[in-house]
């Protein structure tokens, strides 16, 4: 009984080669997509930090210099004319 100890190279079918190529491309594209997502994450964090710094600076400025509040004048109802006032008062009981 003699066994062959040397391996002969396996012949791959075109379908197997296509599948391997597809897997290789997917792996490369996946790595690129993860890198892009990571970059976007960093960009968002930088923008959030910038906006936070602006907000804190604005709040500090407002704390040092509070805005001037102008009190609104109350609207005064127009005065009733004497004739209107007389009509709205109940009349005295006649016959007294």
C-alpha positions as CSV (number, residue, x, y, z in Angstrom):
1,X,0.0,0.0,0.0
2,X,1.6,3.1,-1.1
3,X,0.2,6.5,-0.3
4,X,1.0,9.7,-2.0
5,X,2.4,12.2,0.4
6,X,2.6,15.1,-2.0
7,X,-0.6,17.1,-2.5
8,X,-1.6,17.9,-5.9
9,X,-3.0,21.5,-6.4
10,X,-6.8,21.6,-6.4
11,X,-8.3,22.9,-9.5
12,X,-10.8,25.6,-8.7
13,X,-13.9,26.0,-10.8
14,X,-14.8,29.4,-12.3
15,X,-17.7,29.6,-9.8
16,X,-15.3,29.1,-6.9
17,X,-12.9,31.7,-8.2
18,X,-15.8,34.2,-8.7
19,X,-17.0,33.6,-5.2
20,X,-13.5,34.1,-3.7
21,X,-13.1,37.3,-5.7
22,X,-16.5,38.5,-4.5
23,X,-15.6,37.8,-0.9
24,X,-12.3,39.6,-1.3
25,X,-14.0,42.7,-2.8
26,X,-16.6,42.6,0.0
27,X,-13.9,42.5,2.6
28,X,-12.1,45.5,1.1
29,X,-15.3,47.5,0.7
30,X,-16.3,46.6,4.3
31,X,-13.0,47.9,5.6
32,X,-13.4,51.2,3.6
33,X,-17.0,51.6,4.9
34,X,-15.9,51.1,8.5
35,X,-13.1,53.7,7.9
36,X,-15.6,56.2,6.5
37,X,-18.0,55.7,9.4
38,X,-15.2,56.2,11.8
39,X,-14.2,59.4,10.1
40,X,-17.8,60.7,10.1
41,X,-18.0,59.9,13.8
42,X,-14.8,61.9,14.5
43,X,-16.2,64.8,12.4
44,X,-19.5,64.8,14.3
45,X,-17.7,64.8,17.6
46,X,-15.5,67.7,16.6
47,X,-18.5,69.7,15.4
48,X,-20.3,69.0,18.7
49,X,-17.3,70.2,20.7
50,X,-17.1,73.3,18.6
51,X,-20.8,74.1,19.1
52,X,-20.5,73.4,22.8
53,X,-17.6,75.8,23.1
54,X,-19.6,78.5,21.3
55,X,-22.7,77.9,23.5
56,X,-20.6,78.1,26.7
57,X,-18.9,81.3,25.5
58,X,-22.3,82.8,24.7
59,X,-23.7,81.8,28.1
60,X,-20.7,83.2,29.9
61,X,-21.1,86.5,28.0
62,X,-24.8,86.7,28.9
63,X,-24.0,86.0,32.5
64,X,-21.5,88.9,32.6
65,X,-23.8,91.2,30.6
66,X,-27.4,90.3,31.3
67,X,-29.7,91.6,28.5
68,X,-31.6,94.7,29.4
69,X,-35.3,94.0,29.9
70,X,-37.6,96.8,29.0
71,X,-40.9,96.6,30.9
72,X,-43.9,96.8,28.7
73,X,-46.4,99.5,29.5
74,X,-49.8,98.3,30.4
75,X,-52.5,99.2,28.0
76,X,-54.9,101.6,29.7
77,X,-58.5,101.2,28.8
78,X,-59.9,104.4,27.3
79,X,-61.8,106.5,29.7
80,X,-65.6,106.3,29.4
81,X,-67.4,109.4,28.4
82,X,-69.7,110.9,31.0
83,X,-72.8,110.1,28.9
84,X,-71.7,106.4,28.6
85,X,-71.1,106.2,32.3
86,X,-74.5,107.6,33.2
87,X,-76.2,105.1,30.9
88,X,-74.4,102.2,32.5
89,X,-75.3,103.1,36.1
90,X,-78.6,101.8,37.4
91,X,-81.3,104.5,37.5
92,X,-82.6,105.6,40.9
93,X,-85.9,104.2,41.9
94,X,-88.6,106.5,40.8
95,X,-90.9,107.9,43.4
96,X,-88.6,108.5,46.2
